[in-house]
């Protein structure tokens, strides 16, 4: 029991610190209070799993103590609790790593001319804002880069198209989808200087 108590205390501290860092890194992506690229990596690649495990250990121990207090801690409740947390962890890891929302047409539905546009842009290197102003994306072109089916996540802001694949995982971020002009949505929650961390890939022509 003493060993379990120590594990629980460690998990509680990890959960506490992890949640603070989760909020800081989230505001780093949204508000630019820290480097957005680093914030995105910390927020989405590391903290999610650390917090999940710490949460499972801490709450699992608390539920175990409650079951003991209610005198229902037995083989049956042990199995139920273990299975619940296994399902909990597997489900959220699966959602985080594998689940994507297919909100646009698949690659097989893309016309040959549009496929050529995709290939040309994928092979191009990040360019400066001045160079980007020379590469034109129509709304139809932009819609192809929706983060789905292996495509990068492009978003237009103020007439420039940016590669935000580091933030739009699976083409989705904060209830917004890539492949669109999100100028108004961007300024409702972000500062302009955040975009300096991401490579512009062209300009939007409507």
Steps between C-alpha positions, in 0.01 A plus 500: 500500500784743581646437155164573336469821700840615375403420142177693547681806635747496213212465252317790665803730467556393139132567426518842666816609318387338175171692497679830560739428212205389286334840542827687444579306182140541381526877539841478334330363188205738520650821639873465436611541864768239423638369171192358318686216327655380825166549677318286243754220536483501880122538509407230250785249507598475866263659751189316381642159590670613821175655625293199398720255691529725807123554498434125479739421787376779727127452448533121493660503844229735633224273367676198651499672842133588461416136418688391810311750711170377358617141562453396137868455414518144369611303195199617300549873563875464438434351157239765417735782604794360305290443188352849523841669511640276227208599275539864604870512409469298179203705379665840547834384359317363195309825453819704536719288272270345242156662481447766233192677369451447127318822421613540139527279195761227493811515286343262249225757438748779415524581128834446326570875467444547874727205579774676304449811711538289816819336375659829395430664833615201705834502321556873552710634786372759752527848352518853631198730508628680191542173311168370628322795344598359159335156557123514458242275668135513408247393763471168314879452512509586869222253578724216381747560781264402778729276706316189382641199312860601562458861383648790698272744679494837325305798633456847349531810719500855360537373146809288571494120520691339788607144570351434846544123498676522838181635657218351290527132582302299250388828349318613814582750776274666757180420308644638175600308187801554276469576131302819563535874543493541878595868525210600726528186711874551540477857629225410744749297705855565378761771463635576153866435596428129556500449125867600477580152634337324206606496134270677251451292189307738279230763468125457476316624191122506509 
